[in-house]
């Protein structure tokens, strides 16, 4: 059993008695490592995530009779529903459609496992949980430094976009961008006058942004203006005309500088050229093939509107369309390059409802706490909103909810930021 707290800052009833200090500090270390090694070590985030889940399941069993341990599942009922519903829907779909593809449960199971993880983390002091912000900063700095030091001969080009050996350039660049901005969002719970902390967090922003820039992930860059607006709201820049003016000028200058660089200009010109060719009837381009894939997914939805063709059966269904002459064989793919279109094709209306519920559950409690006067709660709320909004925006042009390394990171970050809010609220209530 955990001994009573040795200082007056921690109430002896703050943790269930099963939580020893060693468990708290080991979990803290894993919270730092999980985002820090996401883009550097294949499976590293998954190992950290499952170690934390094992701790959480053990704590849930040990505290099954502890009053109030599971009440958070009712308090945050939308979060609970969003984490579970999709996984259940896939199971029922396979049961009703008489097929068995266990691999389809893999990525979505991370969201369900986030629930016991959240129950564990909310019992910890919020200051321990805030280490996740430093983990995001470390992950961004590591990937930016690697991109700078390990360049190919002649540098990174469109033909050799930055990625790693276990993921392609799009999720790689999207994750690097998210880690970069989370470094700045989480600065909100640090001392605003500590220039050393600010320097490290800004370095993380530049490093992660540089990695995203070299990856050429055009779809992911759509999140940058959203992140910029959220940062201005978090730090109150919208309420001060001078700060807003300075911030706006910085965004215009920075955006203009980026658009003038060769990498961004080339990637944007490629989009324009693809659209021009598409309008002239040439649809064998990156944009044209993606549009055809989305059209074919929509057609599958119209033919199977309720439960779709079955999760994991999109490639087979697209192949059948191609055999019928209703689609080109070039677009036959396992995924639709969009969470929305993959979902409507594979799971129909039921899948769309699950997807919307997931987006809502990842956002609603962060949105409600975004105006808190407490810096930790406010920073955790905006960080959670950054995770949920990026999940939606990135998912417009790529399947975010398929790679396990991505879903594990999203599940861990959402559970941690929500746990910070819950833990900090109880700390403030005791202090009052």
C-alpha positions in Angstrom: 0.0 0.0 0.0 1.1 3.5 -0.7 2.3 5.4 2.5 0.7 8.6 3.5 2.0 11.7 1.8 5.1 13.2 3.4 4.3 16.8 2.6 1.3 19.0 3.0 0.8 19.5 -0.7 -0.8 16.0 -1.3 -4.0 14.9 0.5 -3.7 11.4 1.9 -7.0 10.5 0.2 -5.9 11.7 -3.2 -4.8 8.3 -4.5 -6.4 4.9 -3.8 -4.1 3.2 -1.3 -2.9 0.7 -4.0 -0.9 3.4 -5.8 2.7 3.3 -4.6 5.0 6.2 -5.4 7.1 3.9 -7.6 4.0 3.3 -9.8 3.4 7.0 -10.2 7.0 7.8 -11.2 7.3 4.9 -13.5 4.0 5.9 -15.2 5.3 9.5 -15.4 8.4 8.2 -17.2 6.3 6.3 -19.7 4.1 9.3 -20.3 7.2 11.2 -21.3 8.6 8.4 -23.5 5.4 7.6 -25.4 5.3 10.8 -27.6 9.1 11.3 -27.5 9.9 8.1 -29.4 6.8 7.8 -31.6 8.7 8.7 -34.8 12.0 7.3 -33.8 11.4 3.8 -32.6 8.9 1.4 -34.3 6.5 0.2 -31.7 8.0 2.3 -29.0 4.8 4.2 -28.2 2.8 1.0 -28.3 5.1 -0.6 -25.7 4.7 2.5 -23.4 1.0 2.5 -24.0 0.5 -1.2 -23.1 2.7 -0.9 -20.0 0.5 1.9 -18.8 -2.6 -0.1 -19.7 -1.3 -3.1 -17.7 -0.8 -0.8 -14.7 -4.3 0.6 -15.2 -5.9 -2.8 -15.4 -4.1 -4.0 -12.3 -5.2 -0.8 -10.5 -8.8 -1.3 -11.7 -8.9 -4.8 -10.3 -7.2 -3.8 -7.0 -9.6 -0.8 -6.6 -12.8 -2.5 -7.8 -14.3 -1.9 -4.4 -12.8 1.5 -3.9 -15.6 4.1 -3.7 -15.6 6.5 -6.6 -12.8 4.8 -8.6 -15.1 4.1 -11.7 -17.4 7.1 -11.3 -15.5 9.1 -13.9 -16.8 6.8 -16.6 -20.3 8.3 -15.8 -19.0 11.8 -15.3 -17.4 11.8 -18.7 -20.0 9.6 -20.3 -19.5 11.0 -23.8 -15.8 10.2 -23.6 -16.7 6.7 -22.5 -19.2 6.2 -25.2 -16.9 7.5 -27.9 -14.0 5.2 -26.9 -16.2 2.1 -26.9 -18.9 2.4 -29.5 -16.9 2.0 -32.7 -15.2 -1.1 -31.4 -18.5 -2.6 -30.5 -20.0 -1.7 -33.8 -17.2 -3.5 -35.7 -17.8 -6.6 -33.6 -21.5 -6.6 -34.3 -20.9 -5.9 -38.0 -18.7 -9.0 -38.3 -21.2 -11.0 -36.4 -24.2 -10.0 -38.6 -22.2 -10.2 -41.8 -20.8 -13.6 -40.9 -17.1 -12.9 -41.3 -14.1 -12.7 -39.0 -11.2 -10.2 -39.5 -9.6 -9.7 -36.0 -7.0 -7.3 -37.5 -9.8 -4.7 -37.8 -10.1 -4.5 -34.0 -6.4 -3.6 -33.6 -6.3 0.1 -34.1 -9.7 0.9 -32.6 -8.9 -1.2 -29.5 -6.5 1.6 -28.4 -9.4 3.9 -27.8 -11.2 1.4 -25.6 -8.0 0.8 -23.7 -7.7 4.5 -23.1 -10.6 4.2 -20.6 -8.8 2.2 -17.8 -5.7 4.3 -18.6 -7.8 7.5 -17.9 -9.1 6.0 -14.7 -5.5 5.4 -13.5 -4.0 8.7 -14.6 -6.8 10.9 -13.1 -5.6 9.6 -9.7 -2.1 11.0 -10.1 -1.1 14.6 -9.2 -1.5 16.8 -12.2 2.1 18.0 -12.1 3.2 14.4 -12.8 1.0 14.2 -15.8 2.2 17.4 -17.3 5.5 15.7 -18.3 3.6 14.6 -21.5 4.2 18.1 -22.8 7.9 17.6 -22.5 7.5 14.3 -24.2 5.9 16.0 -27.2 8.7 18.6 -27.3 11.3 15.9 -27.1 9.6 14.0 -29.9 9.5 17.1 -32.1 13.1 18.0 -31.4 14.4 14.5 -32.1 12.7 14.2 -35.4 13.7 17.7 -36.5 17.3 17.0 -35.5 17.3 13.7 -37.4 15.9 15.4 -40.5 18.7 18.0 -40.3 21.6 15.7 -39.6 20.7 12.6 -41.6 19.8 14.1 -45.0 20.3 12.2 -48.2 22.9 13.3 -50.6 21.5 16.4 -52.3 19.0 16.9 -49.5 15.3 15.9 -49.1 13.3 16.3 -52.4 9.9 15.5 -53.7 11.3 12.2 -54.9 12.7 11.5 -51.4 10.3 13.0 -48.9 11.2 12.8 -45.3 9.7 9.8 -43.5 11.0 6.8 -41.5 11.4 3.1 -42.2 8.0 2.1 -40.7 5.6 4.8 -42.0 5.1 6.9 -45.1 5.6 10.6 -45.4 2.0 11.7 -44.7 1.3 10.3 -41.2 5.0 11.0 -40.4 4.7 14.7 -41.3 1.2 15.0 -39.6 2.5 13.5 -36.4 5.6 15.7 -36.4 3.4 18.8 -36.9 1.0 17.8 -34.0 4.0 17.2 -31.6 5.4 20.5 -32.6 2.3 22.5 -31.8 1.5 20.5 -28.7 4.9 21.7 -27.4 3.6 25.3 -27.5 0.1 24.5 -26.3 1.5 22.8 -23.2 3.7 25.8 -22.5 0.6 27.3 -21.0 1.0 25.3 -17.8 4.7 26.2 -17.4 6.1 29.4 -15.9 5.5 32.1 -18.5 8.6 34.0 -17.3 11.0 31.0 -17.7 12.9 31.8 -20.8 14.7 28.5 -20.8 11.4 26.6 -21.0 10.1 28.9 -23.7 13.3 28.5 -25.7 13.0 24.7 -25.6 9.3 24.7 -26.5 9.9 27.1 -29.4 12.8 24.9 -30.6 10.4 22.0 -30.6 7.9 24.0 -32.7 10.5 24.8 -35.3 12.0 21.3 -35.3 8.7 19.5 -35.7 7.5 22.0 -38.2 10.7 21.6 -40.2 10.2 17.8 -40.3 6.6 18.3 -41.5 7.9 20.7 -44.1 10.3 18.2 -45.5 7.7 15.5 -45.5 5.6 17.6 -47.9 2.3 16.6 -46.3 0.0 19.1 -47.9 -3.2 17.8 -46.2 -1.6 18.1 -42.8 -0.7 21.8 -43.4 -4.4 22.6 -43.4 -4.2 22.3 -39.6 -1.7 25.1 -39.2 -4.2 28.1 -39.4 -6.5 26.2 -37.0 -3.7 25.7 -34.6 -2.7 29.4 -35.0 -6.2 30.6 -34.1 -6.4 28.2 -31.1 -3.0 29.4 -29.8 -4.2 33.0 -30.0 -7.3 32.1 -28.1 -5.5 30.2 -25.4 -3.0 32.9 -24.7 -5.5 35.8 -24.9 -4.0 37.5 -27.9 -7.4 38.1 -29.5 -8.4 40.3 -26.5 -5.5 42.8 -27.0 -5.3 44.8 -30.2 -1.6 45.3 -30.1 -0.8 41.6 -29.5 -3.3 40.6 -32.1 -1.7 43.0 -34.6 1.8 41.7 -33.9 0.6 38.1 -34.0 -1.2 38.7 -37.3 1.8 40.3 -38.9 4.0 37.4 -37.7 1.6 34.9 -39.3 1.4 36.8 -42.6 5.2 37.2 -42.8 5.8 33.6 -41.7 3.2 32.2 -44.1 4.5 34.3 -47.0 8.0 33.1 -46.3 6.9 29.5 -46.3 4.9 29.8 -49.4 7.9 31.2 -51.2 10.1 28.3 -50.4 10.9 25.8 -53.1 9.3 22.8 -51.2 6.0 24.4 -50.4 5.8 26.1 -53.8 6.5 22.9 -55.6 3.9 21.0 -53.6 1.2 23.7 -54.2 2.0 23.9 -57.9 1.6 20.2 -58.1 -2.0 20.5 -56.7 -2.8 23.2 -59.2 -1.4 21.2 -62.1 -3.4 18.1 -61.0 -6.6 20.1 -60.8 -5.9 21.5 -64.3 -5.3 18.0 -65.7 -8.4 16.7 -64.0 -10.6 19.4 -65.5 -9.2 18.5 -69.0 -10.2 14.9 -68.5 -6.8 13.5 -67.3 -7.6 11.9 -64.0 -4.4 9.8 -63.7 -2.8 12.2 -61.2 -2.5 12.1 -57.4 -5.5 14.4 -57.0 -7.5 12.8 -59.8 -7.0 9.2 -58.5 -7.9 10.3 -55.0 -11.2 11.9 -56.3 -12.0 8.7 -58.2 -11.3 6.7 -55.0 -13.7 8.9 -53.1 -16.3 8.6 -55.8 -16.1 4.8 -55.8 -16.3 4.8 -52.0 -19.5 6.9 -52.2 -20.9 4.5 -54.8 -20.3 1.6 -52.4 -22.1 3.5 -49.7 -25.1 4.0 -51.9 -25.2 0.3 -52.6 -24.7 -0.7 -49.0 -26.0 2.3 -47.0 -26.6 0.8 -43.6 -23.6 -1.2 -42.6 -21.3 -0.8 -45.6 -19.4 -3.6 -47.4 -17.7 -4.6 -44.2 -14.7 -3.2 -42.4 -11.6 -4.6 -43.9 -13.3 -5.5 -47.2 -12.8 -2.2 -49.1 -10.1 -3.5 -51.4 -12.2 -6.5 -52.4 -15.3 -4.3 -53.0 -13.3 -1.8 -55.1 -11.9 -4.7 -57.1 -15.4 -5.8 -57.9 -16.3 -2.3 -59.0 -13.3 -2.4 -61.3 -14.4 -5.7 -62.8 -17.8 -4.3 -63.5 -16.2 -1.3 -65.2 -17.6 1.1 -62.6 -14.1 2.1 -61.4 -10.5 2.0 -62.7 -8.3 -0.7 -61.4 -5.7 1.9 -60.6 -7.7 3.0 -57.6 -8.2 -0.4 -56.0 -6.8 0.1 -52.6 -7.1 -1.1 -49.0 -8.1 2.4 -47.8 -9.9 5.3 -49.3 -7.3 7.9 -48.2 -9.9 9.6 -46.0 -11.3 8.5 -42.7 -14.8 9.7 -43.8 -14.9 7.9 -47.2 -13.3 4.7 -45.8 -16.0 4.7 -43.1 -19.0 5.3 -45.3 -17.8 2.6 -47.7 -16.9 0.0 -45.1 -19.5 0.7 -42.4 -22.2 2.8 -43.9 -24.4 5.1 -41.8 -23.6 3.2 -38.6 -19.9 3.8 -39.1 -20.4 7.5 -39.8 -22.4 7.8 -36.5 -19.5 6.1 -34.7 -17.0 8.4 -36.4 -18.9 11.5 -35.5 -19.3 10.3 -31.9 -15.6 9.7 -31.7 -14.8 13.2 -32.9 -17.4 14.7 -30.4 -16.1 12.6 -27.5 -12.5 13.7 -28.1 -13.6 17.4 -28.1 -16.6 18.1 -25.8 -14.9 18.1 -22.4 -11.9 20.0 -23.7 -14.2 22.6 -25.3 -16.1 23.1 -22.0 -12.9 23.7 -20.0 -11.1 25.9 -22.5 -12.0 29.2 -20.7 -10.8 28.0 -17.3 -8.8 30.5 -15.2 -6.4 27.8 -14.1 -3.4 27.6 -16.4 -3.0 23.8 -16.2 -6.7 23.2 -17.0 -6.7 25.7 -19.8 -3.5 24.4 -21.4 -4.8 20.8 -21.1 -8.1 21.8 -22.7 -6.5 23.5 -25.7 -4.0 20.6 -26.1 -6.9 18.2 -26.1 -8.7 20.3 -28.7 -5.5 20.3 -30.8 -5.5 16.5 -30.7 -9.2 16.2 -31.7 -9.1 18.9 -34.4 -6.0 17.4 -36.0 -7.6 14.0 -36.0 -10.4 15.4 -38.0 -8.3 17.6 -40.3 -5.6 15.0 -41.0 -8.4 12.5 -41.6 -9.8 14.5 -44.6 -7.0 13.3 -46.9 -5.5 10.2 -45.1 -6.7 7.4 -43.0 -5.6 8.6 -39.5 -7.5 5.9 -37.6 -5.8 3.0 -39.2 -2.0 3.0 -38.2 -1.7 1.6 -34.7 1.2 3.9 -33.9 -1.1 6.9 -34.5 -4.2 5.6 -32.7 -2.1 4.6 -29.7 -0.6 8.1 -29.5 -4.0 9.8 -30.0 -5.6 7.6 -27.3 -2.8 8.2 -24.8 -2.8 12.0 -25.4 -6.5 12.3 -25.1 -6.7 10.3 -21.9 -3.8 12.2 -20.4 -5.1 15.7 -21.1 -8.5 14.8 -19.8 -6.9 13.2 -16.7 -5.0 16.5 -16.1 -8.2 18.5 -16.2 -10.0 16.1 -13.8 -7.0 15.8 -11.4 -6.4 19.5 -11.3 -10.0 20.3 -10.6 -10.0 18.0 -7.5 -6.7 19.6 -6.4 -8.3 23.0 -6.6 -11.4 21.8 -4.8 -9.3 20.5 -1.9 -7.3 23.7 -1.8 -10.5 25.7 -1.5 
